[in-house]
Amino acid sequence: MSGLAHGTDGGAPGEWRKLALLAAASGGCGLLSLVAERLDGAGSPWALGLVGAACLAGGWDAAIDGWAALRRGRVDVHLLMIVVAAGAWVVGARWEGALLLFLFSAAGAIEHYAMDRTRGAIDALLDKSPKQARRLGPDDAETEVPVAALLPGDRVAVLPGELVPADGLVLAGESAVDESNLTGEAKPAPKQAGAEVAGGTLNTWGRLVVSVTRAEKDSALQRIVRLIREAQDSKAPAQRAIDRWGDAYAIFVLSASALFYVFLRLTADGATEGQDAPLYRAMTLLVVLSPCALVLSVPSAVLAAIAAGARQGVLFRGGAAVERLADVDCVCFDKTGTLTAGVPEVAAVEIFPEGADRLRALSALLTLEAATTHPFAAAVVRACQQEGARLLSVQGLSNSPGQGVSGAVAGARWSVGTREFVGGAAAPAAAVPAGAIVSEVWASDGNVTVRATLVDRIRDASRPTLAALHAAGIRTVMLTGDREEAAAPAARQVGIQAYAAALTPDAKMAAIRRYAAEGHVVAMVGDGVNDAPGLAAADVAVGMGGRGSDAALESSDLVLMDDRLERLVDAIELSRRARRAIRFNIIVSVGAALGMAAYVIFRGAPLPLAVSVHEGSTVVVCLNGLRLLARRPRR
């Protein structure tokens, strides 16, 4: 079966208006034909012309789509409807044929409208895309330029009530920015110097000076739109199964109707006419077996779920993610930047031996950390700079994911990362508050060793999110590359059910595969490069999109765009609602088809009743999927 039931997959935005107009013309001509027959009597040429016009208007779009499919060597539902309408004219049931095409075109208009509503929820994001920006020159003079002309490093002014033109960093000013189109959060976020802002968000009350960090094509807004477009083009497994058997089913429907007609002709006692005529009953069977509702049962729910999630800062990267997330019963989390805030502060920086050149060691540490994207790097760099360390040149930089980096700085080969990676000796713990989540960054050139002790904190949303997952019967596990001393207090504070520490990226991947081998459907939540192998191994990969690495996002099936962990609970609930909607749609579509088919075969049924049940089930399926657009996350 090519496409959706009434061609909604390839329809242009707003096409439902044309179909609604054709359906209205079909219905109007059909009613006028009944009036003409009542006034002029049976066989009125006016009535015949009007009922023909009703069929022409109602079947126009179906004929175009059916012919296009036939030219590609495919049989679709549009062709089936045209065949039935022609058969109705052959047996003298002209008004029944007109009713069939009227209801088919009306249902098609409703389906297009439903899909347009889904697309509209996505396209609303693009409506927030600004077109002009106030670029500041060296003398702070403002020049209005197209947003597409902005480059990283440009400074722009954003006035109250204006959209932020590009992703950037606030240099000066104070305001609050409405980020609801990206995150679903209605409350504006406060912004001041040093805060990040995203293009397409709304500046509410203060003037901001922003340094552009990403060109328009790389902005958060454009990235969201690209991810959603990919998701719309990616079909769910259930939809792929329906499409795979669609053409075969259409041929089965035609064959079954033909065999039913032959059977009735061979077994009929004498001449039959009207609703008992073999051709009439065969046409009725063809109508009720046509799979309009079944073909729409999955995409109507999946596309609505993708759109609803996008408005809430949850991006499903395809229908498969929507379906699969509903089955997840084990969620594995990275620690730093996922369960914790990921913005640790340096509590102490120690040099061993004590008489070593501190400034030289800190400059080497700063230089190598500045070349990494690890969540600890920014804090370590700031601490080194505060002590006067300088950024030096580095040669032969090499990265060992999950372990550290190495490079030649000022003639010496330095390594920065875990204690095991740099070969540091055990040392007494630094003085930190009791119960603090402590992590360490080590550096060494073989003679001098540096230990930076960092303190992180648990995200406010982590504990309630895990509690909600536990209430839903989902197991939670923390997989971290940090040492036991950092992992244990984090696990206790967040309330996770199990954890494993000191894991390399490969070990994280092996742990996920072990849970999968035990029969779990596993989701992995992470944000770093070292999480990418684990994300790839999980049944559902969930990336933290706010500051998540490109590698993590590319490996993700689901992206939490604003880094709010509680969105994961919303996503799972939305996925489960979508699955319930899909199951309901399939039950309605299959039940209506089989129930009416049995009635037609054993008792016979008027064509208008068969058409009403067929198109009615199609409309019910569409509207049931559309309900997901109105879904709001529970708090």
Secondary structure, 3 states (H helix, E strand, C coil): CCCCCCCCCCCCCCHHHHHHHHHHHHHHHHHHHHHHHHHHCCCCHHHHHHHHHHHHHHHHHHHHHHHHHHHCCCCCHHHHHHHHHHHHHHCCCHHHHHHHHHHHHHHHHHHHHHHHHHHHHHHHHHHCCCCEEEEECCCCCEEEEEHHHCCCCCEEEECCCCECCCCEEEEEECEEEECHHHHCCCCCEEECCCCEECCCCEECCCCEEEEECCCHHHCHHHHHHHHHHHHHHCCCHHHHHHHHHHHHHHHHHHHHHHHHHHHHHHHCCCCCCHHHCHHHHHHHHHHHHCCHHHHHHCHHHHHHHHHHHHHCCEEECCHHHHHHHCCCCEEEECHHHHHECCCCEEEEEEEECCCCCHHHHHHHHHHHHCCCCCCCHHHHHHHHHHCCCCCCCEEEEEEECCCEEEEEECCEEEEEECHHHHCCCCCCCCCCCCCCEEEEEEEECCCCEEEEEEEECECCCHHHHHHHHHHCCCEEEEECCCCHHHHHHHHHHHCCCEEECCCCHHHHHHHHHHHHHCCCCEEEEECCHHHHHHHHHCCEEEEECCCCCHHHHHCCCEEECCCCCCHHHHHHHHHHHHHHHHHHHHHHHHHHHHHHHHHHHHCCCCHHHHHHHHHHHHHHHHHHHHHHHHCCCCC
